[in-house]
Amino acid sequence: IETKNNSALLSLLEDIHYADIAEIINELNEDEATYIIKLLNSDKTSDILTELDDDVRESILGNLSAKEIAKELDELDTDDAADIVGELPKEMVQQVISKLEDREHAKDIVDLLRFDENSAGGLMAKELVKVNENWNVLTCVKEMRVQAENVTRVHSIYVVDDEGKLKGRLSLKDLLTTSTKTHIKDVYISKVDHVNVNEKPEEVARIMSKYDLEAIPVIDEIGRLVGRITIDDIVDVIREEAEKDYQMAAGISKDVEADDSIWELTKARWPWLLIGMMGGLGAASIISGFQEALTKFPVLLIFIPLMQATAGNVGVQSSAIVVQGLANDTIKGAIWGRLGKELLLGLVNGLALAFVFLIISHFGFKTTYLESIAIGIALVTVVVNAAVIGTFIPIFLNKRGIDPAIATGPFITTSNDVLGILIYFSIAKVFLGF
Amino acid sequence: IETKNNSALLSLLEDIHYADIAEIINELNEDEATYIIKLLNSDKTSDILTELDDDVRESILGNLSAKEIAKELDELDTDDAADIVGELPKEMVQQVISKLEDREHAKDIVDLLRFDENSAGGLMAKELVKVNENWNVLTCVKEMRVQAENVTRVHSIYVVDDEGKLKGRLSLKDLLTTSTKTHIKDVYISKVDHVNVNEKPEEVARIMSKYDLEAIPVIDEIGRLVGRITIDDIVDVIREEAEKDYQMAAGISKDVEADDSIWELTKARWPWLLIGMMGGLGAASIISGFQEALTKFPVLLIFIPLMQATAGNVGVQSSAIVVQGLANDTIKGAIWGRLGKELLLGLVNGLALAFVFLIISHFGFKTTYLESIAIGIALVTVVVNAAVIGTFIPIFLNKRGIDPAIATGPFITTSNDVLGILIYFSIAKVFLGF
């Protein structure tokens, strides 16, 4: 369809939502994508740009002039515009900013660039509706009409004092249902949830979803209202956070998608595969150390995979529960209580597994009683150990300020694999006396 | 603090947000919790109830009379009220409903009970602001003021025809910035995103976050506006979905938390541990079958854990990417293309791992050239196989309408463990000729 340029294409795309057009463009090659972006006018393309995959957007922006980019940015909210400017090459940033028509807008974008992307300041937009506490409702409504022109969704009206400090809020609903001649000072609600510019995005997400907020004002170090974060940005934060944790648990270290290049995918997976391999080689040296014993009791070796699989599974289960509990703030109380509980849980699960094992190994694999008992006890110990390690490592990392999610997946599996095999042979040695 | 009843407690709790009180109550015992709920008045306790853990809420409601429960429900939005009614024992439901003061509210709650919890109908609330297309703006504003009293957040004003069919929407902002004497028919926006009552919650979440919506109207089979879903409910859906997938990947089959009882935690973990154990025992029989070979080439056995760990890791990585891609709808194109890509990716990763292995095994474990090469080739095959299986199973399950997330974690690890060991010995057999 995209080979010949025509106005038919234009009218075709007119009725399609920008998020859908973005999906189509993600599938096109660079030339076709640039062609479409140039064809459409900037109030639509600016929204499309925000929805594109990072790499597609980068290549399209590379084909646009500073002036064309500035035109797109003029149409966008400050937070989205700042995100795009942040991705531009350094030499381009100044050119683009200087070509922005709306100077107030340009100032806001530059302000936002100062903030760490990974903070409330990096998420917030400058667009909001605020009124001074000293105004009366009439001035307030007039001012609001002007301000509302620039704000996609109004949500709350924030009340500030003469220094710009956040004092409270007025709800839109109150404004619809109240008489029109009062002082703002006398009607505003002084309790308003807010976050500091330096707050972490995950914490903002937690606060907003706990209190069911759809927008939250952001204040700076001295309490001045500097911006606003809306729930749609928080939905993205929650999704990204969940994806990151999920991928980390699966041993994928960077944010990749199924459609990325083989090279990107390999880079993301390789470190974890290497860790797994080192674990496997570690296990190999342990087995080498016990090789004489294995010639005496060859039955021991056939249960190596069982020990390894069980240790890995238990470790991942324990760590996943703890990591999730830490993320949701539902883990309270002392670390020792937690470890004690996991120990007990490991003991219950381990004994149950050992019971099943004893029956199957005796009838299925014709092990001697002594061998069965030795392996059964090893199994319980391996399970308890894996449960305790799986609980301890994430809590330990969290106390040290490291993201505990890194502890799930290959990391915990590998260490439990190796430890499990070591415990297995050590206990067998004690019981079978080789 | 809770031993002596006093009004001091009441004034203390007055200034605390209901979500925070709910967190405190979750930590108390049943009597204390019930005592606090009875102490506070129902406009606050009703909100607290919605935020409590399921089991805590259940035990508190068990201590309240039908009339007390009805009083709480009168304060709640229809969707939250219906959720609570849905949790009550059957004989209680009718009593509670009959005691509701607001009969319109009671009717709405009963309507909502009809819907499957796992559908848009089960998520939506009846509270919304709607206007008839035949009204003029004046009537409309008057009506809105009345309706807005019952709606916590207005968001959009929906426009319906005489039969109640959804025609479009009016934005609040337009109403703030437009003159007051026009017909609704002439000013409403006829394009409005909406979902069907039978739509799945995950699909509603996808649509709302794709189009950055904060509320979406729900229509029934013949197009009538029956309710509205707001973004705060969708945030909960996204969180729950992410937690479920994460736990499934870790081999935990029910929604449990770190603070649940040992019995609950055991039930959730046990099935997966058993699958892992069966896998381990399966591997044991495979090794038994090759036992003679192992006495001739004992070096083979020390690399069993390596094969198993690598197969497991690769399988989980591949399946996690595919599961996530399926959830985000970013996997396009034919299944064969996807499999081909994973095959290539597996080959690249496998060859790289085999290269590292060859060097380490030669110098570290003094394997012969033939042994090294046989094991290296087995490693590549195991990796490719795990990648293909890890890709194929989730796609296959998805086509069958089964949640592909079940394929990650222990399920894929276990099958790859067993297959990996089988492949390992089979290839070693071919090369070493035992």
Interface residues (C-beta under 8 A of the other chain):
Chain A: H17 A19 E27 M144 R145 A148 E149 V151 R153 V154 L172 K173 L176 T177 M208 S209 K210 Y211 D212 E214 I231 D232 I234 V235 D236 I238 R239 A242 E243 D245 Y246 Q247 A249 A250 G251 I252 V256 E257 A258 D259 I262 L265 T266 R269 W270 W272 L273 L274 G276 M277 G279 G280 L281 A283 A284 S285 I287 S288 Q291 L294 T295 P298 L301 I302 F303 I304 P305 L306 M307 Q308 A309 T310 G312 N313 V314 V316 Q317 S319 A320 I321 V322 Q324 G325 N328 T330 I331 K332 R338 K341 L344 L345 V348 N349 A352 L353 V356 F357 I360 G364 F365 T408 G409 P410 T413 T414 D417 V418 I421
Chain B: H17 A19 E27 M144 R145 A148 E149 V151 R153 V154 L172 K173 L176 T177 M208 S209 K210 Y211 D212 E214 I231 D232 I234 V235 D236 I238 R239 A242 E243 D245 Y246 Q247 A249 A250 G251 I252 V256 E257 A258 D259 I262 L265 T266 R269 W270 W272 L273 L274 G276 M277 G279 G280 L281 A283 A284 S285 I287 S288 Q291 L294 T295 P298 L301 I302 F303 I304 P305 L306 M307 Q308 A309 T310 G312 N313 V314 V316 Q317 S319 A320 I321 V322 Q324 G325 N328 T330 I331 K332 R338 K341 L344 L345 V348 N349 A352 L353 V356 F357 I360 G364 F365 T408 G409 P410 T413 T414 D417 V418 I421
